[in-house]
């Protein structure tokens, strides 16, 4: 059975690469917009999906920028997880490894490698995992049983092809999840397109992420995957060492607010529907937006920061001030080695720290361009 499934996946990957060689990047943009329209009807709110670890940041740089580097194409191998279209020849034979110290002893990590095949395109492979640790087992009466572990893994295979200033490509994700004796397998596909200006100062990306389904379920109920349609814009200033980036996420779903009855205010002079729309329309818009910036201090040091409005609104405390929604980090380049650190603050109780190292497998000998 597994041999047959593997053969089908290989055939599917060859078909996808063939289609990428034939498709025009502008047509792909139209396809992604169509996906957005079709996905609006079955959009799911947070907490109702399986494999939600697919949303977590793959690297320290992405953590510090809160995912706003969706439209930046450089040597950062981890960018291919945000958008497969960001794969480029500058990543050739580079590897990256990340580890994130999450809440409650949860460990999350990412490993990736990229190989450029010249005129054929650029290929990438990566592994994303999350380990929830070891748990004390007990039966329904509370009697201790054997301890158990829980974890999830995603094997990612990405491809990108370049067409002038455009690049585009898909990514295939094979997902496995093991929670005590419950197991599940799934498959997901990303489709992305990227455009950059001739001077490389401006970038634009559009990507549809995690389109797929569960192949096998934990029990009888089949759950949806965390689909997301994202748009990214990035601009590096010409006379200042600073890059500004903007991410618009969950574009397939307009209302991202959580309706908390305890926060409702009544006004007897205004109808309820009109009052809510006037009060929350700006809030609904900004919940889709994340802002980030990256300072280039010389050739070896980068300082990053970002602000996620939705995260702050969901996790802030009205009685106490905090930095919920803020993320920041630094990156250091030592010759061909890159070391990055990123911290994302989720709540007054704390945040998550991410460390990444990126190295070339060999000294680059072939000329660029």
C-alpha positions in Angstrom: 0.0 0.0 0.0 2.8 2.4 0.9 4.7 1.6 -2.3 1.6 2.4 -4.3 1.1 5.7 -2.4 4.7 6.7 -2.9 4.4 6.0 -6.6 1.3 8.2 -6.8 3.0 11.0 -5.0 6.1 10.8 -7.3 3.8 11.0 -10.3 1.9 13.9 -8.8 5.2 15.8 -8.2 6.3 15.3 -11.8 2.9 16.5 -13.0 3.1 19.6 -10.8 6.6 20.5 -12.1 5.4 20.0 -15.7 2.4 22.4 -15.1 4.8 25.0 -13.5 6.9 24.9 -16.7 3.8 25.6 -18.8 1.9 28.1 -16.6 2.3 31.9 -16.9 2.8 33.6 -13.5 0.0 36.1 -14.1 -2.4 33.2 -14.7 -1.2 31.7 -11.3 -2.1 35.0 -9.6 -5.6 34.7 -11.1 -5.8 31.0 -9.9 -4.8 32.0 -6.3 -7.6 34.7 -6.3 -10.0 32.1 -7.5 -8.9 29.8 -4.7 -9.6 32.7 -2.3 -13.1 33.1 -3.5 -13.9 29.3 -3.4 -12.3 29.0 0.1 -14.5 31.7 1.6 -17.4 29.4 1.8 -15.7 26.8 3.9 -13.3 29.0 6.0 -12.6 27.7 9.5 -11.9 29.8 12.6 -8.8 29.2 14.7 -8.8 26.1 16.9 -11.0 24.1 14.6 -8.3 22.7 12.4 -5.9 19.8 12.7 -2.1 20.0 12.1 -2.1 23.6 13.4 1.6 23.4 14.0 2.0 24.1 10.3 1.3 27.7 11.1 4.3 28.1 13.4 7.4 30.1 12.3 10.1 28.0 10.6 13.1 30.3 11.6 14.3 32.9 14.1 14.2 35.6 11.4 10.6 34.8 10.5 9.7 34.8 14.3 11.3 38.3 14.7 9.4 39.6 11.7 6.2 37.8 12.5 6.0 36.3 9.0 6.2 39.7 7.2 9.2 38.5 5.2 6.8 36.7 2.8 8.0 38.9 -0.1 11.7 38.9 0.5 13.9 36.6 -1.7 17.5 36.2 -0.6 19.8 33.5 0.8 17.5 32.6 3.7 16.6 28.9 3.0 13.7 29.0 5.5 11.8 31.5 3.3 10.7 28.6 1.1 8.4 27.4 3.9 6.6 30.8 3.8 6.3 30.8 0.0 7.8 28.1 -2.4 8.2 30.9 -5.0 10.9 32.4 -2.9 13.3 29.6 -3.8 16.2 31.0 -5.8 19.7 30.1 -7.0 21.4 32.1 -4.1 20.1 29.4 -1.7 22.0 26.7 -3.7 23.4 23.9 -1.4 22.7 25.8 1.8 21.2 24.2 4.9 19.4 25.7 7.8 18.4 24.4 11.2 16.1 26.1 13.7 14.9 25.2 17.2 12.1 27.0 19.1 11.6 26.8 22.8 7.8 27.0 23.0 5.5 27.1 26.0 5.2 24.4 28.6 8.4 22.6 27.5 7.1 22.1 23.9 9.9 22.0 21.4 9.5 23.0 17.8 12.1 22.7 15.0 12.8 23.1 11.3 15.5 21.7 9.0 15.9 22.6 5.3 18.1 22.2 2.3 18.0 23.8 -1.2 19.5 22.7 -4.5 19.4 24.8 -7.7 19.2 22.9 -11.0 19.9 25.8 -13.3 17.4 26.0 -16.1 15.1 23.3 -14.6 14.4 25.3 -11.5 15.2 25.3 -7.8 14.3 22.5 -5.4 14.0 22.5 -1.6 13.3 19.8 1.0 12.6 20.3 4.7 11.4 18.7 7.9 9.2 20.5 10.4 8.4 19.0 13.7 6.8 19.7 17.1 7.3 17.6 20.2 4.8 18.0 23.0 6.9 16.0 25.4 6.1 13.1 27.7 2.8 12.8 29.6 1.6 10.7 32.6 -0.9 8.1 31.5 -4.1 7.4 33.4 -7.4 5.5 32.8 -10.9 7.0 33.3 -10.7 6.1 37.0 -7.5 8.0 37.5 -5.3 5.0 37.9 -1.8 5.5 36.6 -0.9 3.7 33.3 2.2 3.8 31.1 3.6 7.2 30.1 3.2 8.4 26.5 4.5 11.0 24.1 3.0 13.2 21.4 4.4 14.8 18.4 3.8 15.9 14.8 6.0 16.0 11.7 5.7 17.6 8.2 8.0 16.6 5.3 8.0 19.4 2.8 9.1 19.3 -0.9 9.1 22.6 -2.8 9.9 23.7 -6.3 10.2 27.1 -8.0 10.7 28.3 -11.5 11.8 31.8 -12.6 10.3 33.8 -15.5 12.0 37.2 -15.7 11.1 39.1 -12.6 8.5 36.6 -11.6 8.9 33.3 -9.8 6.3 30.7 -9.0 6.0 27.2 -7.6 4.3 24.6 -5.4 5.2 22.8 -2.2 4.0 19.4 -1.2 3.6 18.6 2.5 3.3 15.1 4.0 2.0 15.4 7.5 2.0 12.7 10.3 0.7 13.1 13.8 0.9 10.8 16.8 -1.0 11.7 20.0 -0.7 8.7 22.4 -2.4 5.8 20.6 -4.2 8.1 18.1 -2.5 8.6 14.7 -3.2 10.6 11.6 -1.7 11.2 8.2 -2.4 14.1 5.9 -1.3 15.9 2.7 -1.2 19.6 1.9 -0.2 21.8 -1.0 1.1 25.4 -1.1 0.9 27.5 -4.3 2.9 30.7 -4.4 4.0 33.5 -6.8 6.6 36.2 -6.3 7.5 39.4 -8.1 10.5 41.6 -7.6 11.6 44.9 -9.2 14.7 45.2 -11.3 16.7 46.8 -8.5 15.5 44.2 -6.0 14.2 46.9 -3.7 10.5 46.0 -4.0 8.9 42.6 -3.7 5.4 41.2 -3.9 4.1 37.7 -3.0 0.8 35.9 -3.0 0.5 32.4 -1.6 -2.3 29.9 -0.8 -1.1 27.6 2.0 -2.2 24.2 3.4 -4.7 23.2 0.8 -5.3 19.5 1.5 -7.0 16.9 3.6 -6.5 14.1 6.1 -5.7 10.8 4.6 -6.3 8.9 7.8 -8.1 10.4 10.9 -7.6 10.0 14.6 -11.1 8.5 15.0 -14.1 8.8 12.7 -14.3 12.6 12.2 -12.3 14.1 9.4 -10.9 17.6 10.2 -9.9 20.5 8.0 -6.4 21.8 7.6 -5.4 25.4 8.5 -5.8 27.0 5.1 -4.5 30.5 4.7 -4.3 33.0 1.8 -1.6 35.5 2.3 -0.3 38.6 0.5 3.1 40.2 1.3 4.7 43.4 0.2 8.3 44.4 1.0 10.2 47.6 0.2 13.8 48.4 1.0 14.6 52.1 1.1 17.1 53.3 -1.5 19.0 55.7 0.7 18.4 54.1 4.2 19.5 50.6 5.3 15.9 49.6 6.2 13.4 47.3 4.8 9.7 47.6 5.6 7.3 44.7 5.1 3.6 44.2 5.3 1.7 40.9 5.6 -2.0 40.5 5.0 -3.2 37.0 6.2 -6.5 35.1 6.2 -7.7 37.0 3.1 -10.3 34.3 2.5 -12.2 35.3 5.7 -13.3 38.8 6.5 -14.2 38.7 10.1 -11.4 37.4 12.4 -12.8 38.8 15.6 -13.9 36.8 18.6 -17.4 37.8 19.7 -17.1 38.2 23.4 -20.5 39.0 24.9 -18.8 40.5 28.0 -17.3 43.3 26.0 -20.5 44.4 24.2 -21.8 47.9 24.8 -25.4 48.8 24.2 -26.6 52.2 22.8 -30.4 52.7 22.8 -30.1 55.4 20.2 -28.3 53.3 17.5 -29.5 50.0 16.0 -27.3 47.1 17.1 -26.2 46.0 13.5 -25.3 49.5 12.5 -23.5 50.1 15.8 -21.3 47.0 15.5 -20.3 47.7 11.9 -19.3 51.3 12.6 -17.3 50.3 15.7 -15.5 47.3 14.5 -14.8 47.8 10.8 -11.3 49.2 11.4 -10.6 46.5 13.9 -11.6 43.8 11.4 -9.2 45.3 8.8 -6.2 45.6 11.0 -6.6 42.0 12.3 -5.5 40.9 8.9 -2.3 43.0 8.9 1.1 42.5 10.4 3.9 45.1 10.1 7.6 44.4 10.2 10.9 46.1 9.7 14.6 45.1 9.3 17.6 47.4 9.8 20.8 46.5 7.9 23.7 47.7 10.2 26.7 47.1 8.0 27.2 43.8 6.2 27.1 41.6 9.3 24.4 42.7 11.6 20.6 43.0 11.2 18.0 44.2 13.8 14.4 43.2 13.3 11.0 44.0 14.9 7.3 43.4 14.0 3.8 44.0 15.4 1.0 41.5 15.0 -2.3 43.4 15.7 -4.5 40.3 15.8 -2.3 38.5 18.3 -2.3 41.5 20.6 -6.1 41.9 20.5 -6.6 38.2 21.3 -4.0 37.8 24.1 -3.7 41.2 25.8 -5.1 41.9 29.3 -7.4 44.9 29.7 -6.2 45.4 33.3 -2.5 45.1 32.7 -0.2 46.5 30.0 2.1 44.1 28.1 4.0 43.7 24.9 1.7 41.0 23.5 1.9 41.0 19.7 5.4 42.4 19.5 8.3 40.4 18.2 12.0 41.3 17.7 15.4 39.7 17.0 18.9 40.0 15.6 20.9 38.3 12.9 24.7 38.0 12.6 26.6 37.0 9.5 30.1 35.6 9.9 31.6 34.9 6.5 29.2 32.3 5.0 27.5 31.5 8.3 24.3 33.1 9.5 23.1 33.0 13.1 19.7 34.4 14.0 17.7 34.9 17.2 14.0 35.8 17.4 11.5 36.3 20.2 7.8 36.5 19.9 5.8 37.8 22.8 2.4 36.1 23.0 1.1 37.1 26.4 2.1 38.8 29.7 3.1 35.3 30.9 5.9 35.1 28.3 6.8 34.3 24.7 8.7 31.9 22.5 12.5 32.0 21.6 13.8 30.8 18.3 17.4 30.2 17.3 18.6 29.5 13.7 21.9 28.7 12.0 22.4 28.6 8.3 25.5 27.3 6.5 26.7 26.4 3.0 27.6 22.8 2.4 30.6 23.9 0.3 32.3 27.1 -0.7 30.5 28.7 -3.7 32.7 28.4 -6.7 30.4 29.1 -9.6 29.9 32.8 -10.6 26.5 34.4 -9.8 24.2 35.7 -12.4 
